[in-house]
Amino acid sequence: MSQVQSASEVEKIAQIIRTSFAKTNSSMLAQAYFDGSIIDNGENSALLEMLTKNGLIRPSEEDGTYMLAINLKRILDKLLLRHASYRKRTDIAKVMQHIDGDIKSYKRALLTGQHNEVSFYLSQVDEELYGIVYELEDSVSGLFAAITSKFGFVDSLESKIHENEKAIAYTEGLLNALADINLNDVYSWLDWDDVPAELSRKVTFFIDGYRRINRQLEGAVHRMRQLLMTLRKQNEQVARLKAMSKFLKDNPIWELDDYAEREQVPAIFNRVAPLQLSASVDISNQVQQEELTDIYHSLRKESKSDAETVDLRSSGRIDDLQQKARQLEADYVLSQCEALFTQVLSNKGDPFSALHYWQQDNQLTNILPKHLWLSILYNEYYKCAPAVRKAMAIDFPDASTTELPGSILISGNLRVSDIQLQRP
């Protein structure tokens, strides 16, 4: 940080100190807050001693250095919105006992005519009731800030999940602590004749705040549980992608033949003219303009809401009905893949032929040819969990290599006529 920025930060802190509680010595206190400590150089010893007596600074563990008092540092942290935390250390049960005792003392002083004590105990009750509500509201505000940022003060998904779990545990503990407050006991504070209006207002303020905070905390727990589920799904997805990346790196399924030494590349790899690449769109090219316009209109159509989607039952469009039929056929094929896997896992030691399974199912043979069936089955096999693939061996009987892709199933440069599955 440059010297100009440091001076600006220190002056900002000094201005807060001056306007908040300390008219003098604000620069020294601001420097102590900004640097973390202040050194006794011999010339400021008397001033440091005076600030220590006033409770604004305290000696540190190192000789000749002083630090801001804890309470003063917390005040500055709040004023500058630094190090905000939702975890508060309020023991609500003990505070409620203190409030109950102060209200009894207030009532007794009021009945005996001790006006000074009445004012003192009323201020005590006001400070304690307001303190509970303030601490709880501050905690709720910190919770919602953490939820909104998805616990952005940590980077990794594991840390976000851990922080979310800690926040849920803290919030549930806070709700349990609030559940220990019996509102009947709170209402009993006003259950006497001629209750002063000033006490009634303070107790009513506490009851309203208590109910509002309860609702907010319940909503915070609900939102954190939803966020925790989302973070866990994201973490699982990242783990699966890493595992798949490692598997593909360790087990390459397809390797391209080297055609560098051949005079002619096979025609199957030379069917399309090379792409004309450019760094940007040529706006003078009429063909590109038309293609981009078509892409733009297709994207506009896809972005329409579900409410604007045409109902198939009312429109009866042939292409939509055909699309629906194709989807049902695809679902049936996938269900047959799962059925075959189930048979293999249920019959240990028995080999199963995918080609024979396809031939026995008339509906399956009508939907797709055998080379597509074998391709889809092969793909679905590698979509299974690692434990399932480990328990179900795959083999390619009568497989042969080929220079050009065959008409049955191509896996790299391997032509396959059947797939055999077996549980060892």
PyMOL commands that set and color helices and strands:
alter all, ss='L'
color gray80, all
select helices_A, chain A and resi 3-20+26-35+45-53+70-79+92-112+115-148+157-179+183-188+197-250+267-269+286-302+306-308+312-315+318-346+354-360+362-367+370-383+386-391
alter helices_A, ss='H'
color red, helices_A
select strands_A, chain A and resi 38-39+57-59+65-68+352-353+393-395+400-401+410-411+414-415+420-422
alter strands_A, ss='S'
color yellow, strands_A
deselect
rebuild
show_as cartoon
